[in-house]
Amino acid sequence: MKIAIIGLGNPIVGDDAVGIRVLDYIKENKILPYFVDIMVDVSLSGIGLVELFRGYDKVIIIDSMQSNQFEPGTVLRLNPDQFVSALHVSDYHNMDFFTAYEFGKEIYDDLPSNEQIVILGIEINYITVFSEQLSPEIKSKFNEIVNDVYQFIENEINQEKEIIRNVL
């Protein structure tokens, strides 16, 4: 079993970097099993992002989102029909994530299945503020966001371990 956890965002666009900062914190302060790879500050979208999935059994993407439906700092698991809410898995200038993933499945035989790709969206307010700092709203909830994301990651890892135990 191999799991990739990918942080998306732009480190100079304030809250857009929340996925990167959360994974940086987790990488530096938490212990994850040897079969989990954390890729922080990935600046790819479309097919470039999908190529990172090759050889992994499960992929968890952490990205900012702006739906204007939740409080800033809310962490949500997104379904495929909600990909448009995440800022980086939806790329209006290139191939969007879902199209790129479907295309990738046609040319690669080592991508995880649809059910094994999870996007965690972190609700933000500001997507056009150039800053290396998180907004006060996100900064005040940072520990809660980290805990929510880490708990989700732990749950996903435990589910994968349980599946393997049941197969053996």
N, C-alpha and C positions, 0 to 999 in steps of 0.2 A: 504494500500500500504506500502510495506517495501522494501527499497533499501539498498544493501550492496555495499560499495566501498572498494576494497581490494588493498593494496599496496604490490607488490612483489619485492624481491631483496635481496641482501646480503650486509649488512651494512659495511662489511670490504673489499669489492671489488669495491671501488671507484664509478665509474659511474653506476655500477649495482644497486646501492642503490637509484638512482634518484626517482623511484616511491615511495619508502618509505619516502624520504625526502620531496617530494612534498606533499604527504598526511599528513605528520607530520605538515608541515607549514599550510595547509588548516585547519586541525583539531584545531590548536592553534589560528589561526587568522581570520577565516571565520565562518559565522553562517550558519548552514544547518538545514533543518527542522527536527523535532523529529523523523520522520520515516526513516531517513538516518543513517545507522551505518557505521562508518569508522573503518576498520581493518588494522592497520599499521604493517609492518614488519612480514608479513605472510611468513613462510619458508616452505610452503607446495607446492606440485605439484600433478599431477595425481588425484587419487580418494580422497586423503586427502583434496585437494583444493576444489574439487566438493562438498564434504560433507559440507563445509562452506556455500554453496549456499542454503541449505535446509531452507525452510520457507520464502525465499525472493522472491519478485515479479520481481525484476530486480537486476542484478549484474554488476558492473563496475569494471574492473580490470585495475590497472595502473602498467605497467611493462616496463623495459628497453628493447630495441631491437637493433639489429645490422643487418641492411640490406645493408649497404654501398651504399645506393641509395639517402640518404637525408643528409642534414646538421645536425651535432650534435645539439640536442635540439628540433628538429622537433617532434611535437606531431601528431600522426596519429591514426585514428580509424581503427582497423583491422577487416576484415571479417573472417569468419571461415576458408576459404582456405588460409589465411595469418597467421594463428596461429603459424606456424613454425618460423616466424620472431621474435616473442617475446621470450625472454630467458627462462622464467620460466613456461610459459604455454606449452612449448615444453620440454619434459623431455626424453632424449634419453636413460636413464638408467632404467626408470620405464615406466608406462603407460602414453602416451602423453595426453594432456588435452582433445582433442576431443574424443579420445577413452574412456577416463575415464568418460567424460560427458555422452556419449551414454550409457555406462555401468550403470552409476548412474541413468539415466532415467528408466532403467529396474528394479532397485531395490528400488528406492524412488519415491513417488508420490507427493513430495512437492518441486521439482526443478523448477526454472523458465524455460520458453521456450527458444529455440535457439535464437529467435529474441530479447530476453530480457537479453542476456549476451553480454556485450560489452567489448572489450579490447582496451585500449589506450596504444599504444606503443610510447615510447620516444626514439628516435634515439640516440645512443651513439657510441663512437669510441673504447673505451677500455673496454674489458670484462675480462681481466686477470691481471689487475693491483691491487695488494693488497694495499689498502689505506682506511682510514676512511674519506677521503676528495674527493669531486667531482673534476674532471679535470677542468682546467681553461676554456675550451670551454663550458662545462655545467654550471659551476659556473657563468660565465658571462651572461648566458641566463636564469638563474634560475627564476627570476621574470617573465619573458615572459612565461616560461614553466608553472609556477604556474597559471598564468592568463589564459593560453590556457586550462589547465586541469579544472580549476574552472569554466570557461565559459561553457565548455562541460558538466560538472556535472549540472550546473544550467539549461542548455537547456534540458537535459534529465529529470530532476525533473519537469520542466514546461510542457514537453510533457506528462508525466505521469499524472500530475494534470489535464491537458486538456482532456485526455482520460476519467478520472473519471467524470469530469463535464459533458461530452457528454453522458456518460452512465446514469448518474442520471437525 
